[in-house]
Amino acid sequence: MDVGFSEEQHEIRRALREALDKHSDSAAVRAATATDHGYDTQVWRRLCDQTGLPGLAIPEQYGGVGLTFTEVAIACEEMGRALYPSPFLATCVQAAAALRHSRDADACERYLPGIAAGTTTAAFAHTEPTLTVRSAGGEHRLTGTATHVVDGAHADLVLVPARLDGAPALFALDAGASGLTRTSLPVLDQTRTQARLDLTETPARLIGTPGEPTGELLCRVREFTEVAIAAESVGGAFRCLDMTVEYAKLRVQFGRPIGSFQAVKHRCADMYVQLETARSALRYAAWTATEAESSGPGGDELPLMAPLVMTTATDTYRRIAEETIQLHGGVGFTWEHDAHLHLKRATTSALLFGPRSRQRERIAASAAI
């Protein structure tokens, strides 16, 4: 087992960091969140063309790069560091994973090339499959509501779980489908948009096979998403620590940089230790996700590692973001400083899948506690 990074993976990190430092500084992030889509579509298009970002883990036969989930985690970490608002999580992690694992060749041929090219954006309703389905003559129509769908307001494609004859099933909705109403929701974290989807006899296309295969697929998508969110959180926490250390070197009090005071040094050291713990867990979780993609023996640990690393990383991110605000003093509490953006991202990321108790129950069940 090797959970280290190769030179190629380090180069992917360097290239993404350089691009995001150029196109996603603080001013760009704030401007992007004020747009209708919640992200800068031109910057997203440029990143897609220059880096192949959306197709990292999509097979080459569908126009992707054909890499592994480890590279996806690296990308998420760098985007979390920059607080980059983009459709990457919903489109390239959730929807792409659902399609790849659906074993539906027609659906993959139809949707994955557009996702890999960055011309198709997608959303995945990760709520419980409570929508009702009416089937007739081979056609399916869905009725119900899906809430808190990340990037659901403007995605070109929406994947929603439902129950078909009592069995879990996955359906695809086109953006302009009749009976589909999408409403943007107010959110604490303005760098990640969410929406409510109301469906009334909305025509939908069945993806994959209903029943146990789709139930396993939904679990796998949730696990990949949890690792991706953990990666974002580790990247964001590192950015908070870097900002704090830099400020402690420059801020002078009583004739000395505040970083020379023992109390400040100890708090920064504690932040670093917590972050290294989360990063180590992330590396192992990303490896288990990669193993799960290739049906390797390490993939059996993903159901345990995914909720474990998400709870660890998001808790660490929140604590470090709070410390960042405190150690910056008065300026850390202002709207102009980025610390509050990180605290909001950390708080909302932890709750994307509902109460933390659910994840802890899954951890206990997987660990047979």
N, C-alpha and C positions, 0 to 999 in steps of 0.2 A: 504494500500500500504506500503510495506517494501522494501526499496532499500538498506538496510544494508547487511552485509555479515554474513553468518552463520559460525559456527566453522569449518564445513567441507570445506567451501570455503576458509577460512583462511589457512587451512591445505594444500589445493591444491596450494595456493600461496607460502607457505613456502617450499613445496616439489619442486616446479618448480624453485624457486629462488636458492635453494641449488644446484639443478642439473645444472642450467645454470651458476652459479658462478664457478662451477667445470669444466664445459665443454665449456664455451663460454666466456672466458676472452678476453682481447684485442688482445693478440697474436693469439688466436684461431680464432677469427673473421676475422682477416686480412689474416690468412692462408686459411681459408675456402673460402673467396671471390676470391682467386687466383686459385681455382680448376675449373675444367671443368663445374661442375654442379652449382657452385656458393655457395655451402654449403657442409659441411662435411657429407657424406652419412653414415659413421659409427656412428657418434654422433647422427644423426637423428634416426638411427636404434636403438641405445641404449635407447634414450629417449622414443621411441615408446614402446619398450619392458618393460621398467621400470615404466613408468608413465601412459601409455594408452592415451597419449596426443592427437593423431589424432582422436580418437573416442569419445572425450568428449561429443559432442552433437548428436552423432549418436545413434539411438535407439538400445537397447540391442538385438533385433531380428536380427540385421545385424552385431553383434559382437562389438558394441560400448558400451560406459559406460552409455549412456542414461541420461546425465545431460542436462543442459539448456545453453542458449546463455550467461548467466551471467558468467558461468565457462569459456566459450570460451573467453570472454572479459578479464577475469583475466589472462588467459594464454597469450593473446596478449599483455597485459600490461607488464607482466614479460619478454616476449621475446623482446619487445620494449626497456625495460630497459637495457637488455644485448646486444641489437643490434644483436640478434641471427639470422644468415642467415639460412632460412629453407623454405621448401615448404608448411608451415602451412597455410598461408593466401590463396594461390591459391587452395590448395587441400582440406583443412579441413574447410575453411570458405566459399569460393565461390562455388567450385564444389560440396561439400557435401550438401550445402544448396540448390543448384539448383536441385540436385537429390531428396532430401527429399521432396521438395515442388512441384516436377513434377507430383506427384501422379501416377508415372509409376512404378508399382510393379516389373516388369521384370528388368527395368534399376537399380532399387535399389538393387535387389537381385544380379545383375551382378557386380555392381561396389562398393557399400558401404562396404561390408565386407573387401575388399582389402584396401580401404581407412582407415577404422577403425583399421586394423592391421598394417598400415604403410608400406605395401608392394606395394601399388599403389599410385603413385603421379598423380596429375591432374592439369590442367590449365583451366581457364575460360576466353574466349575472351569477355571482357565487352564493346566492341565497339558496335556501332549501327548495327542492323541486315541488312547489305548491301550485303552480299554474295548472289549469284544467285544459284538456286536449279533446277536441272533437274531430274524429277521423271519418272520412267518407270518400269512397272511390280513390283511395290512395293519397288523398290530400289531407293535410293536418292544419287545424286552426286552433290558436291558443287564446285563452282568456285569463286575465288575472293581472297582478302587479308584482314587479320586481323593484326593490328599493336599493339605494346606495350602490348603484352600478358605476364603477370607476370608468370615467370617460364615456359614459353611456349616452350623453346628450348629442354627440356629434359623430359617433363612430359610423363607418360605412357598413359594418357587419356587426350583428349582436348575436351571441350564443347564449341560450337560456336553457336551464334544466327544467324538466317538467315530468309528469308521470303519465305514461301511456299504458293503459290497461293495468294500472297498479304498479308498474315497473319503472324505475328511473330511466329517463331518456334525455337526449340532448337535441336541441333544435336550433337552426340558424334562421335569423330574420334579416331581411334586407332593410337598409335605412329608410327606404320609402314605402315600406309595406303598409297596406291599408289597415286601419284599426290600431296602429302603433302611435302612441303619444309619449313624447319624451320631455321631461321637465327637469331643468337644472335645479339642484338643491343647494341651499346655503351651507357652506362648509367652514370649519375652523382653519384647516390647512388649505390655503388658496392655491398651492402648487399642485394639488391633485383634485380635479373636478369629479363630482358624483351626480347621479341623476336618478329619477324615478321613471320607470317604464310602465305605462298602462297599456294593456293589450285587450282588444275587443274583437274576437273572431279574426285574429291576425294570421294570415297564411304563413306557414313555416315549413322548413325543409328538415327532415329527420337526418341526424348525423349519427353514424355508427349503428350499433345494435342495442336496443332497449334491454334492460335487465341488469344482471351482474356485471357484464363488461362496462356498461356506462357508469354504474355505481363505482367501480374501481377507477374509471377515468376521472370522475369528479373528485375523488379522494386524491388522486395523483396531481391534478391541477392545483388543488388547495395546497398540497405539500410543496410543489414548485414555487407557488406564489409566496408561501411563508419564508422559504429560503431567500427568495428575491428581496422581500421586504427586509429581512435580516441584513442582507448585503447593503441595501440602501441605508439602513440604520447605522451600520458600522462606518460607512463612508461619511455620513453626516456627523457622527460622533467624532471622527478624526478631524473633520473640519472645525468643529467646535473647540477641540483641544488645541489645534494649531492656532486658532484665533486667540485663545486665552493665553497661551505661552507667549505669543508675539506681543500681546498687550502688556503682559507682566514684565516684559523686557523694556518696554518703552515708557510705561506709566511711572512717573516719579512722585514719591511721597516722602516727606521728611528728608529730602535730599538724596534719596536712594530709589532705584527701580523697585517696584513692589515685588518683583520676582525674587528679590534677595531676602525677603522676609520668610522666616521658617514656616509660618502658618500657610502662606500662599504656596510655597514649594511642596508642602505635604499634601495639600489639596490637589495640586496638579499631578503629583505622583500617584495619588489614589485614582484619579481619572484615568491615567495611563494604564494602571494595573487592571482596572475594570474593562478598559477597551481591549487590551491584549487578550483577556479571557474571552470576550465576545468574538474577537477576530479568529481566535483558535477554533472556537466552536463553529464559526462560519465556514472556515476552510474544510473542516471535516464534513459538515452538512452538505456543502457544495460537491464534495467528492461522492457522498452517498447518492446525491441526486444524479450525478453523472453515471454512477454505477447502475442506478435504476433505469436510466434511459437505455443503457446497453444490456440490460438484464444481467448485470454482473452481481457477484455474491454480496458486495457491500450495499446493494440497493435495498436489501431487507431491513436495513436500519433507518431508512428514510422516514417511515411513519413515526418513529421516535424522535429523530433528529430535527425534523421540520418544525414541529411546534416548540421543541426545546430551544432551538436556536432563535426562533422568532421572539419568544418571551425573554430570553437572555439579552438579545441585541436591542430590542425596543426598550426594555427597562434600562439598559446601560445608556442608550441614547438619551432618554428622558433625563436621567440623573446628571449626565454630563452637560446637557443643554441648560439645565437649571443652574449648575455650578458656573457655567459660562456667563450667564446673566449676573450671578452674584459677584463673581470675580472681576467683572467689568465695571462694577460700581454703578453710578448713576447713568452712564451712557448705555449700559446693557439693558436698561428698562425702556429705552426710547424706541419709537416706531422706526427711526432711521437705521438702527442697528439690526443686523441679520440674526442675532441670537433668538429673537422671538419667533422667527420663521422656522428655525430648527426645533424649538420647543413645540410648536404647533404640529410640525410634521411628526415628531416623535410621539406625541400624545395620540394623534389620530391613527397613525400606522399600527399602534398597539391594539386598536379596537376595530380594525377593518373586518375581522371575522367574528365580531360579537364579544361577549364577556371573556375575560382571560380564563375564567374557570373552565370553559369548554376545552381550551388548549391543555390546561393542566390535567383534566380528566383523560384526554387522549394520551398525554405523556405517561400517566399512571397506568393506563390500559396497555400501552405498548411495552412498558417496562415491567408489566405484570406485578405492579406494586399492590 
